[in-house]
Amino acid sequence: MKDLLLITPPFTQLNTPYPATAYIKGFLNTKNISSYQMDLGIEVILELFSKEGIQKVFNTDIDLHHTSENSQRIFALREEYIKTIDQVILFLQNQNPTLARQICSMNFLPEASRFNQLDDMEFAFGNMGLQDKAKHLATLYLEDLSDYIVENIDSDFGFSRYAERLGKSANSFDELYSKINADPTFIDDFTLKILKENLELVQPKLVCFSVPFPGNLYSAFRCAKFIKENYPNIKTAMGGGFPNTELREVKDVRVFEFFDFITLDDGELPLELVYENICHAATLETNYKRTLLLENGEVVYKNNSIRHDYKQSEIGTPDYSDLQLNRYISVIEVANPMHSLWSDGRWNKLTMAHGCYWGKCTFCDISLDYIKIYEPISAKILVDRMEELIEQTGETGFHFVDEAAPPALMREVALEILRRNLVVTWWTNIRFEKSFTQDLCFLLKISGCIAVSGGLEVASDRLLKLIDKGVSVDQVARVTRDFTEAGIMVHAYLMYGYPTQTVQETVDSLEMVRQLFEMGILQSGFWHQFAMTAHSPVGINPEEFGVTPIKQEIKFANNDVDFTDKTGIDHSRFSFGLKKSLFNYMHGINFEIPLQDWFEFKIPKTTIHPDYIHDCLLEEENFIFKGNSKLIFLDKNIIAKDLIKTKKGNSWELKQITFHLKTNIVKIELDKDKAEWLIKILEENSIENAKKITLQQLKNQYEEQFEDFELFWFSRPIQQLKENGIILSL
């Protein structure tokens, strides 16, 4: 028996748990509040995609003569699907790796329409490893089954969402309310069966649903209805990303037929107070923090607690216990290198800093606390939590789920990882700002960073200024170059249709993107059309951005806002051409094709010079003296030996210093006394030394014995050490 049951409703990710319940459970542990958590999504998927589940799919009556030819084929091959499904799932759980050879034989899996795309994608997957290619084929196999379910049994099904349409921009609760009160769907039967088993097992006083996305909303309500009808003594609460952004203005009392509480923003203190009011109501005054509830037949917002929210250092380490970590499945849906990080492999989720340190982008919900309130965590606490999670989960991969990870904190985390000699793999979201120098990118790489994603948005300096992004295209080019040269993959979020954006600017933005890929400094990207949200500067002051919102009465969800743009341009026309060209660029082909050829309608010629990005990368800062730079000396594998050199009868003493790096050897020669001074500096300023010497301090020490530090610092031997990452200037 536990006090709280924490649930992520269907569906989010297949490969790793959404972290919200693990964050909350970690906090509850610090308060000695007993809880149990479950990812209802993965449990439903595994029950559905099993021999018994697929048998139920094919036992469901359908009008076979009036369904598509694709569905007829899948039904005809039903025995092959039933026969293979359990082995395929085990393979995708990394529990049956030898099946990869069978799958890649192309005579093992039944194939329907999803496999038709193989001809188009052979160049992308032809050079992949056996395991990855098999994962892709197995993913197509599952998607064929999904297509059959959607067409014939449950049109709302999707692997990472369920009935998402009902939650998107649902200003009225009517349609969702009607769906909840209709008969349970085919997928609901699986969901409610598993929910019932866990309710009987845990016997909670309070069930908390974390609803991050519109695609989780319907299932959360369906589960809450089941609880209210069958376990009336159990209270229900909802929190998470969807209510935080969409339900802040909810007025419809029918919502509270299913949920007793809806908490907003950081969930720790609001949930703790809800728990205390349920379990200790007789001894405590009824206080709430950012909580919506029903009182005297009306929806009220209670925020009468004077207690302050917990600091990030006080909320504990995420706790993944109870979750079935070894049962998640890795899939490879499309040949997008960043997408594989989201869908393939399991990642421990952590946050470097609450909120966004920039907090100015005009398309973003910067008025909401989850972005507005910026609070970083110390590097020591973060790496402590990483070590705790490694011990708990056995996984050394980390996804830092920040809005934008702060460069200074990333540097300190990297140094702390190196100081502790940890072997970890990690990736995160960033801003493409000038702080990411070549040296910092190299430091991040050797600490285990493999990828970053960041918003280039519209690759136009005018629009970037209007967005208040704080970066320029040439700056983005240099930063992506620095990451790429360090061996860190770069993904760019790309936007089209921003208010006042012209057709010319869309074409020019595509040309910028083309050049970034052609130069090899961008590896992945994704275009999305601008959406106006109620809590962004554009949504709050639309007249300043040349858009007019279409007013609607809000009784339920309020986030996406329909609008008209004074330009009158139909930006959706560009969607296919932008995405098709990007697909080609990501695979290093068709850069020479004119931009016009990607579109079925006339576009203007680009005004961007064909060497624009190339020229942006010509600026170098290698020979600028920055006295306040912190110096990092990274390599300790040094062998030194004395040398005597002679020339025209003269001889002088030198010392050769050999640095044994992982993949190469670096040898330099210096005057003996300067070499010995450098070796001493390296020993005194090793990575274990938390206090870092500045370039100015190094200059002062040098000039106590020698003259002309700049001549020494910019000499060829020292440049060799910098180029090979032995000396980093941050």
C-alpha positions in Angstrom: 0.0 0.0 0.0 1.3 3.5 -1.0 -0.1 6.9 -0.3 0.3 8.1 -3.9 0.2 6.4 -7.3 2.0 8.5 -10.0 0.9 7.7 -13.6 2.1 8.8 -17.0 -0.9 8.0 -19.2 -0.6 6.7 -22.8 1.4 7.6 -24.8 4.8 9.4 -24.7 8.0 7.6 -25.7 8.7 3.9 -26.4 12.4 3.9 -25.6 12.6 5.7 -22.2 10.2 6.9 -19.5 9.0 10.5 -19.6 10.8 11.9 -16.5 8.0 13.8 -14.7 6.9 11.0 -12.3 10.6 10.1 -11.5 11.2 13.7 -10.6 8.2 13.8 -8.3 9.0 10.5 -6.8 12.5 11.7 -6.0 11.1 14.7 -4.3 8.5 12.7 -2.3 11.3 10.5 -1.0 12.9 13.5 0.6 9.5 14.0 2.5 9.1 10.3 3.4 5.9 10.2 1.4 5.4 6.7 0.0 4.6 6.5 -3.7 4.5 4.1 -6.6 4.9 5.2 -10.2 4.0 3.6 -13.5 4.3 4.4 -17.2 0.9 3.2 -18.3 1.9 3.9 -21.9 4.7 1.4 -22.3 2.7 -1.2 -20.4 -0.3 -0.8 -22.8 2.0 -0.9 -25.8 3.7 -4.2 -24.6 0.3 -5.8 -23.9 -1.1 -4.7 -27.3 2.0 -5.7 -29.2 2.2 -9.2 -27.9 1.0 -12.5 -29.3 -2.2 -12.3 -27.3 -2.7 -8.6 -28.0 -2.3 -9.0 -31.8 -4.6 -12.0 -31.8 -7.2 -9.7 -30.3 -6.5 -7.2 -33.0 -7.2 -9.7 -35.7 -10.2 -11.2 -33.9 -11.9 -7.9 -34.0 -14.6 -7.9 -36.7 -13.9 -5.5 -39.6 -15.5 -5.0 -43.0 -12.8 -6.6 -44.9 -14.3 -6.0 -48.4 -14.5 -2.3 -47.9 -11.1 -1.7 -46.2 -7.9 -0.7 -48.0 -5.8 -3.1 -50.0 -3.1 -2.6 -47.4 -5.3 -3.7 -44.6 -6.5 -6.7 -46.6 -2.8 -7.7 -47.0 -2.0 -7.3 -43.3 -5.1 -9.4 -42.4 -4.1 -12.1 -44.9 -0.7 -12.2 -43.3 -2.1 -12.2 -39.7 -0.6 -15.6 -38.8 2.9 -14.3 -39.6 2.3 -11.2 -37.4 1.1 -13.3 -34.5 4.0 -15.7 -35.0 6.7 -13.1 -35.0 5.5 -10.3 -32.7 6.9 -11.5 -29.4 10.4 -12.1 -30.9 10.4 -8.7 -32.6 9.5 -6.9 -29.3 12.3 -8.8 -27.5 14.7 -7.7 -30.2 13.7 -4.1 -29.8 14.1 -4.4 -26.0 17.8 -5.5 -26.8 17.0 -8.9 -25.3 17.3 -10.9 -28.6 20.1 -9.3 -30.6 20.7 -12.3 -32.8 17.3 -11.8 -34.5 18.9 -8.9 -36.4 20.3 -11.3 -39.0 16.8 -12.9 -39.5 15.2 -9.5 -39.8 17.8 -8.2 -42.3 17.3 -11.3 -44.5 14.2 -9.6 -45.8 12.3 -12.9 -45.6 11.3 -13.0 -42.0 9.0 -10.0 -41.3 5.7 -9.7 -43.1 5.8 -6.5 -45.2 3.0 -4.1 -46.0 2.9 -0.5 -47.2 5.4 1.0 -44.8 8.2 -1.1 -46.4 7.5 0.7 -49.7 9.7 3.6 -48.5 12.7 1.4 -48.3 13.6 2.2 -52.0 13.7 5.9 -51.1 15.7 5.4 -48.0 18.2 2.7 -49.0 20.9 5.3 -49.4 20.3 6.4 -45.8 20.3 3.0 -44.2 22.4 1.0 -46.6 25.6 1.8 -44.6 24.1 1.4 -41.2 25.1 -1.4 -38.9 23.2 -4.6 -38.8 21.4 -3.8 -35.5 20.3 -0.4 -36.6 19.0 -1.6 -39.9 17.1 -4.4 -38.2 15.6 -1.8 -35.7 14.4 0.3 -38.7 12.8 -2.7 -40.4 11.2 -3.8 -37.1 9.9 -0.3 -36.7 8.3 -0.4 -40.1 6.7 -3.7 -39.2 5.1 -2.2 -36.0 4.0 0.8 -38.0 2.2 -1.5 -40.5 0.3 -3.0 -37.6 -0.4 0.5 -36.3 -1.9 1.5 -39.6 -4.2 -1.5 -39.5 -5.4 -0.6 -36.0 -5.9 3.1 -36.9 -7.9 2.2 -40.1 -10.0 -0.6 -38.8 -10.2 -0.6 -35.0 -9.2 2.6 -33.2 -8.6 5.8 -35.3 -7.1 7.6 -32.3 -4.2 5.2 -31.8 -0.6 6.4 -32.2 2.7 5.2 -30.7 3.5 8.4 -29.0 0.1 10.0 -28.6 -3.6 8.9 -28.2 -6.5 11.0 -29.4 -4.2 14.0 -29.6 -6.7 15.9 -31.8 -9.1 16.2 -28.8 -6.5 17.9 -26.6 -5.1 20.3 -29.3 -6.5 23.8 -28.9 -9.6 22.5 -27.2 -11.2 25.8 -26.1 -14.3 23.9 -25.4 -14.5 20.7 -23.3 -17.6 19.4 -25.2 -16.0 17.0 -27.7 -13.6 15.5 -25.1 -16.4 15.2 -22.5 -18.5 13.3 -25.1 -15.7 11.0 -25.9 -14.9 10.2 -22.3 -18.6 9.4 -21.6 -18.8 7.1 -24.7 -18.0 3.4 -24.5 -14.3 2.6 -23.9 -12.3 2.1 -27.0 -10.3 -1.0 -28.0 -7.1 0.7 -26.6 -9.0 1.8 -23.5 -9.7 -1.8 -22.7 -6.0 -2.5 -22.4 -5.4 0.7 -20.5 -8.1 0.2 -17.9 -7.3 -3.5 -17.3 -3.7 -2.6 -16.4 -4.8 0.4 -14.3 -7.2 -1.8 -12.3 -4.4 -4.3 -11.6 -2.2 -1.5 -10.3 -4.9 0.2 -8.2 -5.5 -3.1 -6.5 -1.8 -3.6 -5.9 -1.0 -0.1 -4.6 -4.3 0.9 -3.0 -3.4 4.6 -3.1 -5.2 7.5 -1.4 -4.3 9.8 -4.3 -3.7 9.1 -7.9 -1.6 11.8 -9.7 -1.6 12.0 -13.5 1.3 13.7 -15.2 0.0 15.0 -18.6 2.9 16.4 -20.7 1.2 16.6 -24.1 -2.2 16.8 -25.8 -1.8 13.1 -26.8 -1.9 12.1 -23.1 -5.0 14.1 -22.2 -7.8 11.8 -23.2 -6.3 8.7 -21.6 -5.8 10.7 -18.3 -9.5 11.6 -18.3 -10.6 8.1 -19.2 -8.5 6.6 -16.3 -9.8 9.3 -13.9 -13.4 8.4 -14.9 -12.7 4.8 -14.2 -11.3 5.6 -10.8 -14.2 7.8 -9.8 -16.7 5.2 -10.9 -15.0 2.2 -9.3 -12.9 3.6 -6.4 -14.8 6.7 -5.2 -12.7 7.1 -2.1 -9.5 7.7 -4.1 -8.7 11.3 -5.0 -7.3 12.3 -8.4 -5.0 15.1 -9.4 -3.5 16.3 -12.7 -0.2 18.2 -13.3 2.4 18.4 -16.0 3.2 20.3 -19.2 -0.3 20.3 -20.7 -2.2 21.8 -17.7 0.7 24.2 -17.1 0.3 25.7 -20.5 -3.3 24.9 -21.6 -5.5 24.7 -18.5 -4.6 27.9 -16.6 -7.9 29.4 -17.4 -10.2 26.4 -17.2 -13.8 27.3 -16.2 -15.8 24.2 -17.1 -16.9 22.5 -13.9 -17.3 19.2 -15.8 -13.6 18.8 -15.7 -13.8 18.3 -12.0 -16.1 15.3 -12.3 -12.9 13.5 -13.1 -10.1 15.4 -11.2 -10.3 16.8 -7.7 -7.2 18.9 -8.2 -5.2 20.4 -11.1 -1.8 21.8 -10.0 0.2 24.3 -12.1 3.9 25.0 -12.6 6.5 23.3 -10.4 4.6 20.4 -8.9 6.6 19.6 -5.7 5.0 22.0 -3.2 1.5 22.0 -4.7 1.4 18.2 -4.6 2.8 18.1 -1.1 0.0 20.4 0.1 -2.7 18.4 -1.8 -1.3 15.2 -0.1 -1.4 16.9 3.4 -4.9 18.1 2.9 -6.1 14.6 1.9 -4.2 12.6 4.5 -4.0 15.1 7.4 -7.0 17.4 6.8 -8.1 17.2 10.4 -4.9 18.6 11.8 -4.0 21.2 9.2 -5.4 24.4 7.9 -6.5 24.0 4.3 -3.8 25.7 2.2 -2.9 25.2 -1.4 -0.3 26.3 -3.9 -1.2 27.0 -7.5 -4.1 24.6 -7.4 -7.4 24.5 -9.3 -10.4 22.8 -7.6 -14.1 22.9 -7.3 -15.6 24.9 -4.5 -19.3 25.6 -4.1 -20.0 24.5 -7.6 -17.4 26.8 -9.2 -13.8 26.4 -10.4 -11.5 28.3 -8.1 -7.8 28.9 -8.1 -6.2 28.4 -4.6 -2.8 29.9 -3.9 -3.1 30.8 -0.2 -0.1 29.0 1.1 2.7 31.3 2.2 5.3 28.6 1.8 7.9 29.1 -0.8 8.7 26.7 -3.6 11.6 24.4 -3.1 15.0 25.2 -4.5 16.4 22.9 -7.2 19.0 21.7 -4.8 16.3 20.6 -2.4 14.1 18.4 -4.6 16.2 15.3 -4.6 17.4 13.0 -7.3 14.9 11.6 -9.8 13.9 8.1 -8.7 13.2 5.6 -11.6 12.3 2.7 -9.3 9.0 0.8 -10.1 9.4 1.7 -13.8 10.1 -1.3 -16.0 13.3 0.0 -17.4 14.4 -3.2 -19.2 11.1 -3.4 -21.1 11.3 -0.2 -23.1 11.7 -0.6 -26.8 14.2 1.2 -29.1 12.9 2.1 -32.5 14.3 3.9 -35.5 11.5 5.5 -37.5 13.3 7.9 -39.9 16.8 8.6 -41.0 17.3 11.7 -38.9 20.3 11.4 -36.7 18.9 13.5 -33.9 15.6 11.6 -34.0 17.5 8.4 -33.3 18.6 9.9 -30.0 15.0 10.6 -29.0 13.7 7.1 -30.0 16.6 4.7 -29.7 18.2 3.7 -26.4 17.3 4.6 -22.9 18.3 7.9 -21.3 18.3 9.1 -17.7 16.7 12.5 -17.7 18.1 15.4 -15.7 17.9 19.2 -15.7 20.9 21.5 -15.3 18.8 24.6 -14.6 15.2 25.4 -14.0 13.8 27.8 -16.6 15.7 29.6 -19.4 18.7 31.9 -18.7 17.9 33.8 -21.9 14.1 34.0 -21.5 13.4 36.6 -24.3 12.3 34.7 -27.5 9.1 36.2 -28.6 7.5 32.9 -29.8 8.1 31.2 -26.5 5.9 31.0 -23.4 8.4 33.1 -21.4 5.6 34.5 -19.2 5.1 31.1 -17.5 7.2 30.2 -14.5 8.7 27.0 -16.0 10.7 29.3 -18.3 10.6 32.7 -16.5 12.1 31.5 -13.2 15.7 30.7 -13.9 17.6 28.7 -11.2 20.7 26.6 -12.0 22.0 23.7 -9.9 25.6 23.4 -8.9 27.8 21.1 -11.0 28.7 19.1 -7.9 25.0 18.3 -7.1 24.3 17.5 -10.8 27.1 15.0 -11.0 26.2 13.6 -7.6 22.7 12.9 -9.1 24.3 11.4 -12.2 26.2 9.0 -10.1 23.1 8.1 -8.1 21.1 7.4 -11.3 23.9 5.3 -12.7 23.9 3.2 -9.6 20.1 3.0 -9.6 19.4 2.3 -13.3 22.7 0.8 -14.6 22.5 3.3 -17.5 25.3 5.8 -18.2 23.4 7.9 -20.8 21.9 11.2 -19.9 19.6 13.6 -21.6 19.6 17.0 -20.0 16.1 18.3 -20.7 16.7 22.0 -20.3 15.0 24.8 -22.2 18.6 25.9 -22.9 21.5 24.6 -20.9 23.8 27.4 -19.7 27.3 27.3 -21.2 29.1 28.2 -18.0 27.3 25.4 -16.1 27.9 22.9 -19.0 31.6 23.8 -18.6 31.6 23.1 -14.9 29.6 19.9 -15.3 32.1 18.7 -17.9 35.0 19.5 -15.6 33.3 17.7 -12.7 32.7 14.6 -14.8 36.4 14.6 -15.8 37.5 15.2 -12.3 35.6 12.2 -11.1 36.8 10.1 -14.0 33.3 9.1 -15.0 32.4 7.5 -18.3 29.1 8.9 -19.4 27.3 9.9 -22.6 25.1 13.0 -22.6 23.3 15.5 -24.8 21.1 18.6 -24.3 19.5 21.7 -25.8 21.4 24.9 -26.2 21.4 28.5 -27.6 23.9 29.0 -30.4 25.7 31.7 -28.5 29.3 32.8 -28.9 30.3 31.3 -25.5 30.6 28.0 -27.3 34.2 28.3 -28.5 36.3 25.6 -30.0 37.9 24.9 -26.7 34.7 24.7 -24.7 33.2 22.4 -27.4 36.3 20.1 -27.1 36.0 20.0 -23.3 32.3 19.1 -23.6 33.1 16.3 -26.1 35.8 14.7 -23.9 33.4 14.7 -20.9 30.9 12.6 -22.9 28.7 15.1 -24.8 27.7 13.6 -28.2 25.0 16.0 -29.5 23.3 19.4 -29.0 20.1 20.8 -30.4 19.3 24.5 -30.7 17.0 26.9 -32.3 18.2 28.6 -35.4 14.5 29.3 -36.1 14.3 31.6 -39.1 17.8 31.9 -40.7 17.3 35.6 -41.2 19.0 38.3 -39.2 16.0 40.6 -39.4 13.7 38.0 -38.1 16.1 36.7 -35.5 16.2 40.2 -34.1 12.4 40.4 -34.1 12.3 37.0 -32.4 14.9 38.5 -29.9 16.9 35.3 -30.2 20.1 37.1 -29.3 22.1 35.3 -32.1 22.9 36.0 -35.8 23.3 33.6 -38.7 27.0 34.2 -38.9 27.4 33.5 -35.2 25.3 30.3 -35.5 27.6 29.2 -38.3 30.7 29.6 -36.2 29.2 27.8 -33.2 28.0 24.9 -35.3 31.4 24.7 -36.8 33.0 24.6 -33.4 30.7 21.8 -32.2 31.1 19.8 -35.4 35.0 20.0 -35.3 34.8 18.7 -31.7 32.9 15.7 -32.9 29.5 16.8 -31.4 26.4 16.3 -33.6 24.3 19.5 -34.1 20.6 19.6 -34.7 18.8 22.8 -35.6 15.2 23.7 -34.9 14.0 25.6 -38.0 10.9 27.8 -38.2 8.9 29.2 -41.1 5.8 31.5 -41.1 6.9 33.8 -38.4 4.8 37.0 -38.3 5.8 39.5 -41.1 8.0 36.8 -42.7 8.1 37.3 -46.5 8.4 34.7 -49.2 11.8 36.1 -50.0 12.9 35.6 -46.4 11.7 32.0 -46.4 13.7 31.3 -49.6 16.8 33.0 -48.2 16.4 31.1 -44.9 16.4 27.8 -46.9 19.5 28.9 -48.7 21.2 29.6 -45.4 20.3 26.1 -44.2 21.5 24.6 -47.5 24.9 26.2 -47.1 25.2 25.1 -43.4 24.6 21.5 -44.4 26.9 21.8 -47.5 29.7 23.1 -45.3 29.2 20.1 -43.1 28.7 22.1 -39.9 25.0 21.0 -39.4 24.0 17.4 -39.3 20.3 17.4 -38.5 17.3 19.7 -38.6 13.6 19.9 -38.5 11.2 22.6 -40.0 8.1 23.5 -38.2 5.5 26.2 -38.9 5.2 29.1 -36.4 2.3 28.6 -33.9 1.1 31.5 -31.8 0.7 30.7 -28.1 -1.3 32.6 -25.6 1.6 33.0 -23.1 4.3 34.2 -25.5 5.1 37.9 -26.3 3.5 37.5 -29.7 0.3 36.0 -28.1 0.2 38.7 -25.4 0.9 41.7 -27.7 -0.1 40.4 -31.2 -0.5 43.9 -32.7 3.2 44.6 -32.2 4.0 41.7 -34.5 1.4 42.4 -37.2 -1.0 39.5 -36.4 -4.6 39.5 -35.4 -5.8 36.7 -33.1 -9.2 35.1 -33.8 -11.1 35.5 -30.5 -12.8 32.4 -29.0 -14.5 31.8 -25.7 -12.1 29.9 -23.4 -13.7 27.4 -21.0 -11.2 24.6 -21.2 -7.7 24.7 -22.9 -6.0 27.9 -24.0 -2.6 27.8 -25.6 -2.5 27.7 -29.4 -4.2 30.8 -30.8 -5.6 31.0 -34.4 -4.6 34.2 -36.1 -4.3 36.1 -39.3 -1.1 37.6 -40.6 -1.1 41.0 -42.2 1.1 39.7 -45.0 -1.7 37.3 -46.1 0.9 34.7 -47.1 -0.1 31.0 -47.0 3.1 29.7 -45.3 1.8 26.1 -45.2 2.5 25.9 -49.0 6.2 25.8 -48.2 6.0 22.8 -45.8 6.6 20.0 -48.3 9.4 21.6 -50.2 11.3 22.7 -47.0 11.1 19.2 -45.5 12.0 17.4 -48.7 15.0 19.6 -49.3 16.1 19.2 -45.7 15.8 15.4 -46.0 18.3 15.5 -48.9 20.7 17.9 -47.3 20.8 15.8 -44.1 22.1 12.9 -46.3 24.7 15.1 -48.1 23.1 15.1 -51.5 21.4 17.4 -54.0 23.0 20.7 -52.8 23.4 21.7 -56.5 19.6 21.5 -57.2 18.1 24.9 -57.6 15.8 25.9 -54.7 13.0 26.3 -57.2 13.0 22.6 -57.9 11.9 21.7 -54.4 8.6 23.6 -54.8 5.6 23.2 -57.2 5.0 26.9 -57.4 7.1 29.9 -58.4 9.5 31.2 -55.8 11.9 34.2 -56.1 15.6 33.6 -56.4 17.6 33.8 -53.3 19.4 37.0 -52.4 22.1 35.2 -50.3 25.6 35.0 -51.8 26.5 31.4 -52.5 29.6 31.7 -50.2 27.9 33.5 -47.4 28.4 30.8 -44.7 31.9 30.0 -46.0 32.9 33.6 -45.5 31.4 33.7 -42.0 33.8 31.0 -41.0 36.9 32.8 -42.1 37.1 35.0 -39.0 39.6 33.6 -36.5 40.4 34.5 -32.9 43.4 32.2 -32.3 45.8 35.1 -31.8 43.8 37.3 -29.5 45.1 37.7 -25.9 42.3 37.4 -23.4 43.8 37.8 -19.9 40.6 36.7 -18.0 40.3 33.4 -19.8 40.5 30.4 -17.5 43.0 27.8 -18.6 42.5 24.0 -18.5 45.4 21.6 -18.8 44.0 18.3 -19.7 46.7 15.7 -20.4 48.9 14.1 -17.8 50.5 11.4 -20.0 53.8 13.1 -20.4 57.3 11.8 -21.1 60.2 14.4 -21.2 63.8 13.9 -22.3 66.8 16.2 -22.6 68.2 17.1 -26.0 71.3 18.8 -27.2 71.1 20.6 -30.5 74.0 22.1 -32.4 74.1 24.5 -35.3 77.3 26.0 -36.9 79.4 25.0 -33.9 76.9 26.4 -31.4 74.9 24.1 -29.1 72.1 24.6 -26.7 70.0 22.5 -24.3 66.4 21.6 -25.3 63.8 19.4 -23.7 61.4 17.3 -25.8 58.0 16.8 -24.2 55.9 13.9 -25.6 52.1 13.9 -24.9 50.4 10.5 -25.4 46.8 11.3 -26.3 44.2 8.6 -26.9 44.5 8.6 -30.6 47.8 10.3 -31.4 51.1 11.5 -30.1 52.1 15.2 -29.8 55.8 16.1 -29.5 57.1 19.6 -28.8 60.6 21.0 -28.2 61.3 24.0 -25.9 64.4 25.5 -24.3 65.1 23.3 -21.3 64.3 25.9 -18.7 61.0 26.9 -20.3 60.1 23.2 -20.8 60.7 22.5 -17.1 58.6 25.5 -16.2 55.7 24.3 -18.5 55.8 20.8 -17.0 55.6 22.3 -13.5 52.6 24.4 -14.6 50.9 21.3 -16.0 51.5 19.4 -12.7 50.2 22.3 -10.5 47.1 22.9 -12.6 45.8 19.4 -13.3 42.1 18.8 -13.9 41.7 17.7 -10.3 42.6 21.3 -9.2 39.2 23.0 -8.8 40.7 26.5 -8.9 41.6 27.4 -12.5 44.5 29.7 -13.4 43.8 32.6 -15.7 45.8 33.5 -18.7 46.9 36.8 -17.0 48.0 34.9 -13.9 50.0 32.5 -16.2 51.6 35.5 -17.9 52.6 36.9 -14.5 54.2 33.7 -13.4 56.0 33.3 -16.7 57.4 36.8 -16.6 58.9 36.2 -13.1 61.5 34.1 -15.0 61.4 34.9 -18.7 60.5 37.7 -21.1 57.9 38.2 -23.7 55.1 35.9 -22.7 53.0 36.6 -25.9 55.9 35.3 -28.0 55.9 32.1 -26.0 52.1 31.8 -25.9 51.6 32.1 -29.6 54.7 30.1 -30.5 54.3 27.0 -32.7 54.9 24.4 -29.8 52.2 26.0 -27.6 49.8 26.3 -30.6 50.3 22.5 -31.1 49.2 21.9 -27.5 46.1 24.1 -28.0 45.2 22.5 -31.3 45.3 19.1 -29.7 43.2 20.0 -26.7 46.0 19.7 -24.2 45.6 23.4 -23.2 42.1 24.9 -23.3 41.3 28.5 -22.9 37.7 29.1 -21.6 
